Amino acid sequence: LPVGFVRKELSLPLAAPPSPARIQKIYFWFGEPIPTAQFGGDWQNDAFAIEVRDRTRAAVESGIAILLEKQETDPDRFLMERFGARVREAAAAAAETFEGLLRKAKEE
């Protein structure tokens, strides 16, 4: 998208929205707090900083692994598949109700 009225060489990237078939759930994970009290507020100690960094990295990587596994096994992951399943369920329920009404009308 050219925006030359601001600066001649300036342009803004455009992002197209995904197709409805590709829209999927967003997963969130909140890990346990990483304790730092044992370091006594010594934020200038490189060894302490490295330990906190490594614990944080391990916790975040573990959380990502948990979410990726959840995402891969989630049957309701994609919007259109979820929508299609709900429509099929509603259609089946309506057909069952209609068939029940027809049976009842025949019995009378």
C-alpha positions in Angstrom: 0.0 0.0 0.0 1.8 3.1 -1.1 1.8 6.0 1.3 4.0 8.4 -0.7 2.2 11.4 0.7 4.1 10.8 3.9 7.5 9.9 2.4 8.2 9.0 -1.2 9.9 5.6 -0.5 7.5 4.6 2.3 4.9 1.8 1.9 2.9 -0.2 4.3 2.5 -4.0 4.1 -0.9 -5.4 3.7 -2.0 -8.6 5.4 -4.8 -10.5 4.0 -7.1 -12.2 6.5 -7.0 -16.0 6.4 -9.7 -17.9 4.7 -12.4 -19.1 7.0 -11.2 -22.7 6.5 -7.8 -21.8 8.1 -9.1 -19.9 11.1 -8.4 -21.8 14.2 -8.4 -21.6 18.0 -5.8 -19.7 19.9 -4.4 -21.5 22.9 -3.1 -19.9 26.0 -1.0 -21.3 28.8 -0.1 -19.7 32.1 2.8 -21.4 33.9 3.6 -21.4 37.6 5.6 -18.3 38.8 9.3 -18.8 38.8 10.6 -18.2 42.3 13.4 -15.7 42.7 13.3 -14.9 46.4 16.3 -17.1 47.1 18.5 -14.6 45.1 17.8 -11.9 47.6 17.3 -9.2 45.0 20.9 -9.5 43.7 20.0 -8.6 40.1 23.6 -7.8 39.2 24.8 -11.4 39.9 25.3 -13.0 36.4 25.0 -16.5 37.8 21.6 -15.8 39.3 20.4 -14.1 36.1 21.5 -17.1 34.0 19.8 -19.5 36.4 16.5 -17.5 36.2 16.9 -17.3 32.4 17.4 -21.1 32.1 14.4 -21.9 34.4 12.3 -19.5 32.4 13.3 -20.9 29.1 12.6 -24.5 30.3 9.2 -23.5 31.6 8.2 -21.6 28.4 9.4 -24.5 26.2 7.4 -26.9 28.3 4.3 -24.8 28.0 4.7 -24.6 24.2 5.0 -28.4 24.0 1.8 -28.7 26.1 -0.1 -26.3 23.8 1.2 -27.9 20.6 0.1 -31.3 21.8 -3.3 -29.9 22.8 -3.6 -28.2 19.4 -2.7 -31.3 17.4 -5.3 -33.4 19.2 -8.1 -30.9 19.4 -11.1 -32.0 17.3 -12.6 -28.5 17.4 -9.3 -26.7 16.3 -10.6 -25.3 13.0 -13.6 -22.9 12.9 -15.2 -24.3 9.7 -14.9 -27.9 10.9 -16.4 -26.9 14.2 -19.2 -25.0 12.5 -19.9 -27.9 10.1 -20.1 -30.4 13.0 -22.6 -28.1 14.8 -24.7 -27.8 11.6 -24.7 -31.6 11.1 -25.7 -32.1 14.7 -28.5 -29.6 14.4 -29.7 -31.1 11.1 -29.7 -34.6 12.7 -31.7 -33.4 15.7 -34.2 -31.7 13.5 -34.6 -34.8 11.3 -35.1 -37.0 14.4 -37.7 -34.6 15.7 -39.5 -34.5 12.4 -39.4 -38.3 12.1 -40.8 -38.5 15.6 -43.7 -36.2 14.7 -44.4 -38.2 11.5 -44.6 -41.4 13.5 -46.8 -39.8 16.1 -49.1 -38.5 13.4 -49.4 -41.9 11.7 -50.3 -43.5 15.1 -53.2 -41.2 15.5 
